[in-house]
Amino acid sequence: MSKIYESHTQSAALAGSMRDFRVPAGNDLVARVDSFYNWQNTRRQSGVWPFSRSTETGVGAECEASDDSGNRMKGVNFASQDYLSLSSNPRIKSVARETLERYGVHSAGSPALVGNTSHSVKLERRIADFLGMDVNGGDKMCQMAG
């Protein structure tokens, strides 16, 4: 690849923003988004597309990740929202394993349809006590919310 082409591609990758594509025009759905996908792929090929990344290692202050093209990277993790490092706390991991063994995986549901567990009811009561609220008042709101 020539230096001129490389320089042009990198410049094109850094030009524009998603704002430029916020109102696609035309009736042809593919043509409407074609320029966005071309811009996105130019950024992706230049290594500056910041989206569609996934972690490859456990969450921590540093981690390894991959982009949607399979390119791996390693660095400081600003994206996991594990601010207190609870995901790597041995005590929390142990309790999580015990809970999975005891209760299995539970996707829950509305409290009206047996979506609560005894633990969620206890937690709800403790929060209500802390806030000085009636548990049933919050439950009615949850049922109305769906």
C-alpha positions as CSV (number, residue, x, y, z in Angstrom):
1,M,0.0,0.0,0.0
2,S,1.4,3.4,-1.0
3,K,2.1,6.1,1.6
4,I,-0.2,8.5,-0.3
5,Y,-3.1,6.0,-0.2
6,E,-2.4,5.2,3.5
7,S,-2.4,8.9,4.4
8,H,-5.6,9.6,2.4
9,T,-7.4,6.6,4.0
10,Q,-6.4,7.7,7.5
11,S,-7.6,11.3,6.7
12,A,-10.9,10.0,5.4
13,A,-11.3,7.8,8.5
14,L,-11.0,10.8,10.8
15,A,-13.3,13.1,8.7
16,G,-16.9,13.5,9.5
17,S,-19.0,12.2,12.4
18,M,-22.2,10.2,12.9
19,R,-24.1,13.5,12.9
20,D,-23.5,13.6,9.1
21,F,-25.7,10.6,8.7
22,R,-28.5,11.3,11.1
23,V,-31.1,12.0,8.4
24,P,-30.8,9.5,5.5
25,A,-32.7,10.5,2.3
26,G,-34.3,8.5,-0.5
27,N,-36.6,5.6,-0.9
28,D,-34.0,2.9,-1.5
29,L,-33.2,1.6,2.0
30,V,-29.8,0.2,1.1
31,A,-28.8,3.4,-0.8
32,R,-29.9,5.5,2.2
33,V,-27.3,3.9,4.5
34,D,-24.6,3.1,1.9
35,S,-22.5,6.3,2.6
36,F,-22.7,5.6,6.3
37,Y,-21.4,2.0,6.0
38,N,-18.6,3.2,3.6
39,W,-17.6,5.8,6.2
40,Q,-17.9,3.2,9.0
41,N,-15.8,0.7,7.2
42,T,-13.1,3.2,6.4
43,R,-12.9,4.0,10.1
44,R,-12.9,0.3,10.9
45,Q,-10.1,-0.5,8.5
46,S,-8.0,2.4,9.9
47,G,-8.5,1.1,13.4
48,V,-10.5,4.1,14.7
49,W,-14.0,2.7,14.8
50,P,-14.7,2.7,18.6
51,F,-17.8,0.5,18.7
52,S,-18.6,-3.2,18.7
53,R,-15.8,-4.2,20.9
54,S,-16.0,-7.1,23.4
55,T,-13.8,-8.2,26.3
56,E,-11.7,-11.3,25.8
57,T,-10.6,-11.5,29.4
58,G,-12.2,-11.0,32.8
59,V,-13.1,-7.4,33.6
60,G,-10.5,-5.5,35.5
61,A,-8.5,-2.3,35.5
62,E,-6.8,-3.6,32.4
63,C,-8.3,-6.1,29.9
64,E,-8.0,-7.6,26.5
65,A,-10.7,-6.8,23.9
66,S,-11.5,-7.5,20.3
67,D,-13.2,-5.4,17.7
68,D,-15.8,-6.8,15.3
69,S,-13.1,-7.5,12.8
70,G,-11.3,-9.8,15.3
71,N,-8.4,-7.4,16.0
72,R,-7.3,-7.8,19.6
73,M,-6.1,-5.0,21.9
74,K,-5.0,-4.7,25.5
75,G,-5.2,-1.6,27.7
76,V,-6.7,0.3,30.5
77,N,-10.4,-0.6,30.8
78,F,-12.6,2.6,30.9
79,A,-15.7,0.8,29.7
80,S,-16.7,-2.0,32.1
81,Q,-18.3,0.1,34.9
82,D,-16.7,-2.1,37.5
83,Y,-15.6,0.9,39.5
84,L,-15.2,-1.0,42.8
85,S,-13.6,-4.1,41.2
86,L,-16.4,-6.2,42.6
87,S,-16.4,-8.5,39.6
88,S,-13.0,-9.9,40.7
89,N,-13.7,-9.9,44.5
90,P,-13.2,-13.5,45.7
91,R,-16.0,-13.3,48.3
92,I,-18.6,-12.0,45.8
93,K,-17.5,-14.6,43.2
94,S,-17.9,-17.3,45.8
95,V,-21.4,-16.2,46.8
96,A,-22.4,-15.9,43.1
97,R,-21.3,-19.5,42.5
98,E,-23.2,-20.7,45.6
99,T,-26.3,-18.8,44.5
100,L,-26.2,-20.3,41.0
101,E,-25.9,-23.8,42.5
102,R,-28.8,-23.2,44.8
103,Y,-31.2,-21.3,42.6
104,G,-30.0,-21.7,39.1
105,V,-30.4,-19.1,36.4
106,H,-33.6,-17.0,36.8
107,S,-34.7,-14.5,34.3
108,A,-37.5,-13.3,36.7
109,G,-40.6,-11.5,35.7
110,S,-43.3,-9.3,37.1
111,P,-43.9,-9.6,40.8
112,A,-47.6,-10.3,39.9
113,L,-46.4,-13.4,38.0
114,V,-44.1,-14.9,40.7
115,G,-41.1,-12.9,39.5
116,N,-39.9,-12.3,43.0
117,T,-37.5,-14.5,45.0
118,S,-37.4,-14.7,48.8
119,H,-34.2,-12.7,48.5
120,S,-35.7,-9.9,46.3
121,V,-38.6,-9.6,48.8
122,K,-36.2,-9.3,51.7
123,L,-34.2,-6.7,49.8
124,E,-37.4,-4.8,48.9
125,R,-38.4,-4.7,52.6
126,R,-35.0,-3.5,53.7
127,I,-34.9,-0.7,51.1
128,A,-38.5,0.3,52.1
129,D,-37.5,0.4,55.8
130,F,-34.4,2.4,55.0
131,L,-36.5,4.9,53.0
132,G,-39.3,4.9,55.5
133,M,-41.8,3.7,52.9
134,D,-44.5,1.1,52.7
135,V,-43.4,-1.9,50.7
136,N,-46.8,-2.4,49.1
137,G,-46.7,1.2,47.7
138,G,-43.6,0.4,45.7
139,D,-44.9,-3.0,44.6
140,K,-48.0,-1.3,43.2
141,M,-45.8,1.0,41.2
142,C,-43.7,-1.9,39.9
143,Q,-46.9,-3.8,38.9
144,M,-48.2,-0.8,37.0
145,A,-44.8,-0.4,35.3
146,G,-45.0,-3.9,34.0
